[in-house]
């Protein structure tokens, strides 16, 4: 399917240098969020908020949203965008598991780093923190799969987007093992961006891309706590 312009806040969003701006994956996740029955005052967590676009979409529907990001610039950006739109948004800096300890939510939104990288670990600084995710692109995805059961209330929903290159079936398997009922809700094919193009040879060597490939499939994973 083609990626439509998801239901994001009207008007341009501020983004400080180095903060991930809404792109095709953001819009695909926004479309999925728009289809969810999000009741007023629902407790929502967004992991890796960036500009706060998705968190603000949920807040505009009356949800009580907590957004977390490891980047101070992203935290500042999301706070400024919330202030500009006069929407209540709690934005926290740091690791999502540490900043949400003891809390549970009705919904989790996640657009985590998922681009496979020759580096074994996650970057500690810089804009690459928004996309670099280890050799198989799953360093953050797997942490979300493991943490979601303790963060979701009974009947709560996880909506996560990532590249099919990172293994949608692996994500569903991990969520099922963790006790959640998951499905691949939607997909979209988009052109490779500059990061993937720059590591074409490495991706082919790892068996993650075919010769001449210049598109990737994005996948929305929806999982529900039983």
Secondary structure, DSSP 8 states (H G I E B T S, - for coil): ------S--SS-----TT-----HHHHHHHHHHHTS---TT-EEEEES-TTSHHHHHHHTTT-EEEEEES-HHHHHHHHHHHHHHT---EEEES-HHHHTTT--EEEEEE----B--SSSS--SSSGGGGTB--TTS-HHHHHHHHHHHHHEEEEEEEEEEEEGGG-HHHHHHHHHHTTEEEEEEEEEEEE--HHHHHTHHHHHHTTSS-TT--EEEEEEEEEEE-
